[in-house]
């Protein structure tokens, strides 16, 4: 390594930088979405519905967003009160509901997409496409590893180790 940088130090910097980018990018998007009265918790479900297909069940939408069901229910309650989504019963399963965008939400979605595109353009301005592709390859590799193996949280109690598992 050059300049006294060790591989573990570079790996630590990469993790720290990914976290900083995530927080700052989200804050920049939230600042833009505030003009529409939306926070990430509110614009993200609209984006998932618009991109992933109208009529997802609440359970499927929560899974796509990687949030807990009760958290999503509160958000959907707000979106429904604001006239942005409609919940509809599923004929085959009375417990399930599908979520549908209203015409008002579809119009708002166009603004969300435009604002997000503008933020991406600002953030990545001047970075050559080849560097973006190289960065993307690294980050997609990291994402694949994170998705493939459970996190090693360190040693569990002797009882947990004997059972061959640890509670999360």
C-alpha positions in Angstrom: 0.0 0.0 0.0 1.1 3.5 -0.7 1.2 6.4 1.8 1.1 4.0 4.8 -2.5 2.9 4.0 -3.1 -0.6 5.0 -5.8 -2.8 3.4 -7.8 -2.9 6.7 -7.6 0.9 6.9 -8.8 1.3 3.3 -11.7 -1.1 3.9 -12.7 0.9 7.0 -12.6 4.1 5.0 -14.7 2.5 2.3 -17.4 1.4 4.8 -17.4 4.8 6.5 -17.6 6.6 3.1 -20.5 4.4 2.0 -22.4 5.3 5.2 -21.7 9.0 4.8 -22.8 9.0 1.1 -26.0 7.2 2.0 -26.9 9.6 4.8 -26.0 12.7 2.8 -27.7 11.6 -0.5 -30.9 10.8 1.4 -30.7 14.2 3.2 -30.3 15.9 -0.2 -33.3 14.0 -1.6 -35.4 14.8 1.4 -34.6 18.5 1.1 -35.9 18.4 -2.5 -39.0 16.3 -1.6 -39.9 18.7 1.2 -41.2 21.1 -1.5 -43.9 18.4 -2.1 -44.6 17.8 1.6 -42.8 14.5 1.5 -40.2 12.7 3.6 -38.3 9.6 2.5 -40.8 7.5 4.5 -43.6 8.9 2.3 -42.0 9.3 -1.1 -40.2 6.0 -1.1 -43.4 3.8 -1.1 -44.8 5.9 -3.9 -41.6 5.4 -5.9 -41.7 1.6 -5.2 -45.3 1.4 -6.3 -44.7 3.4 -9.5 -41.7 1.4 -10.4 -42.6 -2.0 -9.1 -46.2 -2.2 -10.3 -49.3 -0.8 -8.9 -51.3 -3.2 -6.8 -48.6 -4.7 -4.6 -49.8 -6.2 -1.3 -48.8 -4.3 1.8 -46.6 -7.3 2.7 -44.8 -7.3 -0.7 -44.3 -3.5 -0.5 -42.8 -3.8 3.0 -40.5 -6.5 1.8 -39.3 -4.4 -1.2 -38.7 -1.5 1.0 -37.0 -3.6 3.7 -39.3 -2.2 6.5 -41.5 -3.7 9.1 -45.2 -4.1 8.3 -46.4 -1.8 11.2 -44.0 1.0 10.1 -45.4 0.8 6.6 -49.0 0.7 7.8 -48.6 4.1 9.5 -47.1 5.5 6.4 -49.8 4.1 4.2 -52.4 5.5 6.5 -50.9 9.0 6.0 -50.7 8.5 2.2 -54.3 7.3 2.1 -55.5 10.3 4.1 -53.6 12.6 1.7 -55.3 10.9 -1.3 -52.1 9.4 -2.7 -52.9 5.7 -2.4 -55.9 3.5 -2.1 -56.1 0.2 -0.3 -58.2 -2.5 -1.9 -59.2 -5.8 -0.4 -57.9 -9.0 -2.1 -60.9 -11.2 -3.1 -59.0 -14.4 -2.3 -57.7 -13.3 1.0 -59.8 -10.9 3.1 -56.8 -10.1 5.4 -54.6 -8.9 2.5 -54.8 -5.5 0.9 -53.3 -4.2 -2.3 -52.0 -0.7 -2.6 -52.8 1.5 -5.6 -51.6 4.9 -6.6 -54.2 7.6 -7.2 -54.0 10.0 -10.2 -52.7 12.6 -7.8 -49.9 10.3 -6.8 -49.0 9.5 -10.4 -48.6 13.2 -11.1 -46.5 13.6 -7.9 -44.4 10.6 -9.0 -43.2 12.5 -12.0 -41.9 15.3 -9.7 -40.2 12.7 -7.5 -38.4 11.2 -10.4 -37.4 14.6 -11.8 -36.1 15.7 -8.4 -34.2 12.4 -7.9 -32.6 12.7 -11.4 -31.5 16.2 -10.7 -29.9 15.2 -7.4 -28.1 12.3 -9.1 -26.9 14.6 -11.9 -25.6 17.2 -9.3 -23.8 14.7 -7.2 -22.2 12.8 -10.0 -21.4 15.8 -12.2 -17.9 15.7 -13.6 -17.2 12.1 -12.7 -16.3 10.2 -15.9 -18.5 7.3 -16.9 -15.6 4.9 -16.6 -15.1 5.8 -13.0 -18.8 5.4 -12.3 -18.8 2.0 -13.9 -15.7 0.9 -11.8 -17.3 2.2 -8.6 -20.6 0.5 -9.5 -18.8 -2.8 -10.1 -17.2 -2.7 -6.6 -20.4 -1.6 -4.8 -22.5 -4.3 -6.6 -19.9 -6.9 -5.5 -20.2 -5.6 -1.9 -24.0 -5.7 -2.1 -23.9 -9.2 -3.5 -21.7 -10.4 -0.6 -23.9 -8.7 1.9 -27.0 -10.4 0.4 -25.4 -13.8 0.2 -24.1 -14.4 3.7 -25.5 -13.6 7.2 -23.5 -11.1 9.2 -21.0 -12.6 11.6 -21.9 -11.0 14.8 -19.1 -12.5 16.8 -19.2 -15.4 19.2 -22.4 -16.2 21.0 -22.9 -17.7 24.4 -21.6 -21.3 24.9 -25.2 -22.5 24.9 -25.9 -20.8 21.6 -22.7 -22.2 20.1 -23.6 -25.7 21.3 -27.0 -25.4 19.6 -25.3 -24.2 16.4 -27.1 -20.9 16.2 -27.4 -17.5 17.8 -30.5 -15.4 18.3 -30.4 -12.2 16.4 
